[in-house]
């Protein structure tokens, strides 16, 4: 059911500093910051030949990333994102198999302008999983 790995997301306390590390010493192609108010984050994408790294920073005090960083002040891997061909069919199959979809269970628009859903980390070995509708 899952397709290619779209990105690995890393929560960071300082988005500009983290982006500079990837752009400078590692020489990566790094996007401009993008605020995503619906998700409470500001993101930067590090574009790699085979996938992306998403750097996440809190957008406001109510951001879920603020809570993550309170527990992990240096930052760390936040989630993995996999593409799916049909996000609603994937959601229904996951729920039928016992997985918990976070939030309302209805897709929201993600950073790539595509529908996304998040799956409870307790159902996936402590890892938050994002599924994104493939283009």
Secondary structure, 3 states (H helix, E strand, C coil): CCCCEEEEEEECCCHHHHHHHHHCCCCCEECCCEEECCCCEEEEEEECCCCEEEEEEECCCCCHHHHHHHHCCCCEEEEEEEEECCHHHHHHHHHHCCCCECCCCCCEECCCCCEEEEECHHHCCCCEEEEEECC
